Amino acid sequence: MKQSFRYYLKSIALVFSGAMLFFSCTDNYKRVGEEALPVVFPQGVAQNFLFTYTEAQKTMENEDIDSTRVVSVISGPVFKMFDNLEFPYYTFPDGLVVDIYDEESNKNVITADYGIRYLATGLIDLRGNVVIVTHDGKKLEAPQLFYDRGNEWVFTQNKFKYTNPEEGTIMDGEGMDFNKDFTFLNAHKTYGLMTIKENIND
């Protein structure tokens, strides 16, 4: 009788311990990745947009009158504004075209499948089939480029292909930075076949 009673107590203790263990388990799993992303809606959306950026020809004083010149024109099918966030930015989810004009009004064109512009830094991140064509026919192709509007500087750490029909050269490489007029160009690493046109003196 005593053994069966002890067995009965052990069974109750075992069931009670299991129940406590079961009910003490709580979901302490921290949501990460896509589960933790808050839903963010744009403050505004524009379709078939065209933005023109201009600057004065010279520094003007009070009551001065002077003409301005077009610096750049950005256009595309969709433009979303997230300037209500702590770190505001604009996105171009369906691609964009950026026309950049130099001081002689020569136009250089940048196209990309996607773009994002960070307002605090003035940096534009261009992604997907990024192509730059200068007014004199030079062409740069890369999967991603960054354009620093403040310093008028373009750079990438990705692979690129640079074609210069003026010199008859094609350059493949990885990593490049240059100014917006292509007058200074610094390739970090080049490889593959590079065709160079030679001048033959008679």
Contacts in CASP RR format, 6 or more apart in sequence:
PFRMAT RR
TARGET T0000
AUTHOR 0000-0000-0000
METHOD contacts of the structure
MODEL  1
MKQSFRYYLKSIALVFSGAMLFFSCTDNYKRVGEEALPVVFPQGVAQNFL
FTYTEAQKTMENEDIDSTRVVSVISGPVFKMFDNLEFPYYTFPDGLVVDI
YDEESNKNVITADYGIRYLATGLIDLRGNVVIVTHDGKKLEAPQLFYDRG
NEWVFTQNKFKYTNPEEGTIMDGEGMDFNKDFTFLNAHKTYGLMTIKENI
ND
30 36 0 8 1.000
40 82 0 8 1.000
40 85 0 8 1.000
42 80 0 8 1.000
42 81 0 8 1.000
42 82 0 8 1.000
42 91 0 8 1.000
43 81 0 8 1.000
43 82 0 8 1.000
43 83 0 8 1.000
43 84 0 8 1.000
44 80 0 8 1.000
44 81 0 8 1.000
45 78 0 8 1.000
45 79 0 8 1.000
45 80 0 8 1.000
45 81 0 8 1.000
46 78 0 8 1.000
46 79 0 8 1.000
46 81 0 8 1.000
47 77 0 8 1.000
47 78 0 8 1.000
47 79 0 8 1.000
48 76 0 8 1.000
48 77 0 8 1.000
49 74 0 8 1.000
49 75 0 8 1.000
49 76 0 8 1.000
49 78 0 8 1.000
49 79 0 8 1.000
50 73 0 8 1.000
50 74 0 8 1.000
50 75 0 8 1.000
50 76 0 8 1.000
51 73 0 8 1.000
51 74 0 8 1.000
51 75 0 8 1.000
52 70 0 8 1.000
52 72 0 8 1.000
52 73 0 8 1.000
53 70 0 8 1.000
53 71 0 8 1.000
53 72 0 8 1.000
53 73 0 8 1.000
53 74 0 8 1.000
54 68 0 8 1.000
54 69 0 8 1.000
54 70 0 8 1.000
54 71 0 8 1.000
55 68 0 8 1.000
55 69 0 8 1.000
55 71 0 8 1.000
56 66 0 8 1.000
56 67 0 8 1.000
56 68 0 8 1.000
57 66 0 8 1.000
57 67 0 8 1.000
57 68 0 8 1.000
57 69 0 8 1.000
58 66 0 8 1.000
60 66 0 8 1.000
69 101 0 8 1.000
69 103 0 8 1.000
69 105 0 8 1.000
70 101 0 8 1.000
70 105 0 8 1.000
71 100 0 8 1.000
71 101 0 8 1.000
72 98 0 8 1.000
72 99 0 8 1.000
72 100 0 8 1.000
72 101 0 8 1.000
73 98 0 8 1.000
73 99 0 8 1.000
74 96 0 8 1.000
74 97 0 8 1.000
74 98 0 8 1.000
74 99 0 8 1.000
75 96 0 8 1.000
75 97 0 8 1.000
75 99 0 8 1.000
76 92 0 8 1.000
76 94 0 8 1.000
76 95 0 8 1.000
76 96 0 8 1.000
76 97 0 8 1.000
77 94 0 8 1.000
77 95 0 8 1.000
78 92 0 8 1.000
78 93 0 8 1.000
78 94 0 8 1.000
78 95 0 8 1.000
79 90 0 8 1.000
79 91 0 8 1.000
79 92 0 8 1.000
80 90 0 8 1.000
80 91 0 8 1.000
80 92 0 8 1.000
80 93 0 8 1.000
81 90 0 8 1.000
82 88 0 8 1.000
82 89 0 8 1.000
82 90 0 8 1.000
82 91 0 8 1.000
83 89 0 8 1.000
83 90 0 8 1.000
83 119 0 8 1.000
87 118 0 8 1.000
87 120 0 8 1.000
88 118 0 8 1.000
88 119 0 8 1.000
88 120 0 8 1.000
89 116 0 8 1.000
89 117 0 8 1.000
89 118 0 8 1.000
89 119 0 8 1.000
90 116 0 8 1.000
90 117 0 8 1.000
90 119 0 8 1.000
91 114 0 8 1.000
91 115 0 8 1.000
91 116 0 8 1.000
91 117 0 8 1.000
92 112 0 8 1.000
92 114 0 8 1.000
92 115 0 8 1.000
92 116 0 8 1.000
92 117 0 8 1.000
93 114 0 8 1.000
93 115 0 8 1.000
94 114 0 8 1.000
95 111 0 8 1.000
95 112 0 8 1.000
95 113 0 8 1.000
95 114 0 8 1.000
95 115 0 8 1.000
96 111 0 8 1.000
96 112 0 8 1.000
96 115 0 8 1.000
96 126 0 8 1.000
97 109 0 8 1.000
97 110 0 8 1.000
97 111 0 8 1.000
98 109 0 8 1.000
98 110 0 8 1.000
98 111 0 8 1.000
98 124 0 8 1.000
98 126 0 8 1.000
98 147 0 8 1.000
99 107 0 8 1.000
99 108 0 8 1.000
99 109 0 8 1.000
100 107 0 8 1.000
100 108 0 8 1.000
100 109 0 8 1.000
100 110 0 8 1.000
100 180 0 8 1.000
101 107 0 8 1.000
101 108 0 8 1.000
102 108 0 8 1.000
102 135 0 8 1.000
102 180 0 8 1.000
102 181 0 8 1.000
106 134 0 8 1.000
106 135 0 8 1.000
106 136 0 8 1.000
107 135 0 8 1.000
108 132 0 8 1.000
108 133 0 8 1.000
108 134 0 8 1.000
108 135 0 8 1.000
108 180 0 8 1.000
108 181 0 8 1.000
108 182 0 8 1.000
109 132 0 8 1.000
109 133 0 8 1.000
110 126 0 8 1.000
110 130 0 8 1.000
110 131 0 8 1.000
110 132 0 8 1.000
110 145 0 8 1.000
110 147 0 8 1.000
111 129 0 8 1.000
111 130 0 8 1.000
111 131 0 8 1.000
112 126 0 8 1.000
112 127 0 8 1.000
112 128 0 8 1.000
112 129 0 8 1.000
112 130 0 8 1.000
112 131 0 8 1.000
112 145 0 8 1.000
113 127 0 8 1.000
113 128 0 8 1.000
113 129 0 8 1.000
113 130 0 8 1.000
114 126 0 8 1.000
114 127 0 8 1.000
114 128 0 8 1.000
115 124 0 8 1.000
115 125 0 8 1.000
115 126 0 8 1.000
115 127 0 8 1.000
116 124 0 8 1.000
116 125 0 8 1.000
117 123 0 8 1.000
117 124 0 8 1.000
117 125 0 8 1.000
118 124 0 8 1.000
118 125 0 8 1.000
122 148 0 8 1.000
122 149 0 8 1.000
122 150 0 8 1.000
123 146 0 8 1.000
123 147 0 8 1.000
123 148 0 8 1.000
123 149 0 8 1.000
124 146 0 8 1.000
124 147 0 8 1.000
124 148 0 8 1.000
124 149 0 8 1.000
125 144 0 8 1.000
125 146 0 8 1.000
126 144 0 8 1.000
126 145 0 8 1.000
126 146 0 8 1.000
126 147 0 8 1.000
127 143 0 8 1.000
127 144 0 8 1.000
128 143 0 8 1.000
128 144 0 8 1.000
129 141 0 8 1.000
129 143 0 8 1.000
130 141 0 8 1.000
130 142 0 8 1.000
130 143 0 8 1.000
130 144 0 8 1.000
130 145 0 8 1.000
131 139 0 8 1.000
131 140 0 8 1.000
131 141 0 8 1.000
132 138 0 8 1.000
132 139 0 8 1.000
132 140 0 8 1.000
132 145 0 8 1.000
132 154 0 8 1.000
133 139 0 8 1.000
134 181 0 8 1.000
134 182 0 8 1.000
136 166 0 8 1.000
137 165 0 8 1.000
137 166 0 8 1.000
138 162 0 8 1.000
138 163 0 8 1.000
138 164 0 8 1.000
138 165 0 8 1.000
138 166 0 8 1.000
138 182 0 8 1.000
139 162 0 8 1.000
139 163 0 8 1.000
140 160 0 8 1.000
140 161 0 8 1.000
140 162 0 8 1.000
140 163 0 8 1.000
140 176 0 8 1.000
141 160 0 8 1.000
141 161 0 8 1.000
141 162 0 8 1.000
142 156 0 8 1.000
142 158 0 8 1.000
142 159 0 8 1.000
142 160 0 8 1.000
142 161 0 8 1.000
142 176 0 8 1.000
143 158 0 8 1.000
143 159 0 8 1.000
144 156 0 8 1.000
144 158 0 8 1.000
145 154 0 8 1.000
145 155 0 8 1.000
145 156 0 8 1.000
146 154 0 8 1.000
146 155 0 8 1.000
146 156 0 8 1.000
147 153 0 8 1.000
147 154 0 8 1.000
147 180 0 8 1.000
148 154 0 8 1.000
148 155 0 8 1.000
152 179 0 8 1.000
152 180 0 8 1.000
153 177 0 8 1.000
153 178 0 8 1.000
153 179 0 8 1.000
153 180 0 8 1.000
154 177 0 8 1.000
154 178 0 8 1.000
154 179 0 8 1.000
154 180 0 8 1.000
155 175 0 8 1.000
155 176 0 8 1.000
155 177 0 8 1.000
155 178 0 8 1.000
156 175 0 8 1.000
156 176 0 8 1.000
156 177 0 8 1.000
157 174 0 8 1.000
157 175 0 8 1.000
157 188 0 8 1.000
158 174 0 8 1.000
158 175 0 8 1.000
159 172 0 8 1.000
159 173 0 8 1.000
159 174 0 8 1.000
159 175 0 8 1.000
160 172 0 8 1.000
160 173 0 8 1.000
160 174 0 8 1.000
160 175 0 8 1.000
160 176 0 8 1.000
160 187 0 8 1.000
161 170 0 8 1.000
161 171 0 8 1.000
161 172 0 8 1.000
161 173 0 8 1.000
162 169 0 8 1.000
162 170 0 8 1.000
162 171 0 8 1.000
162 172 0 8 1.000
162 173 0 8 1.000
162 176 0 8 1.000
162 185 0 8 1.000
162 187 0 8 1.000
163 169 0 8 1.000
163 170 0 8 1.000
163 171 0 8 1.000
164 170 0 8 1.000
164 171 0 8 1.000
167 196 0 8 1.000
167 197 0 8 1.000
168 195 0 8 1.000
168 196 0 8 1.000
168 197 0 8 1.000
169 194 0 8 1.000
169 195 0 8 1.000
169 196 0 8 1.000
169 197 0 8 1.000
170 193 0 8 1.000
170 194 0 8 1.000
170 195 0 8 1.000
171 187 0 8 1.000
171 190 0 8 1.000
171 194 0 8 1.000
172 190 0 8 1.000
172 191 0 8 1.000
172 192 0 8 1.000
172 193 0 8 1.000
172 194 0 8 1.000
173 187 0 8 1.000
173 188 0 8 1.000
173 189 0 8 1.000
173 190 0 8 1.000
173 191 0 8 1.000
173 192 0 8 1.000
174 188 0 8 1.000
174 189 0 8 1.000
174 191 0 8 1.000
175 187 0 8 1.000
175 188 0 8 1.000
175 189 0 8 1.000
176 185 0 8 1.000
176 186 0 8 1.000
176 187 0 8 1.000
176 188 0 8 1.000
177 186 0 8 1.000
177 188 0 8 1.000
178 184 0 8 1.000
178 185 0 8 1.000
178 186 0 8 1.000
END
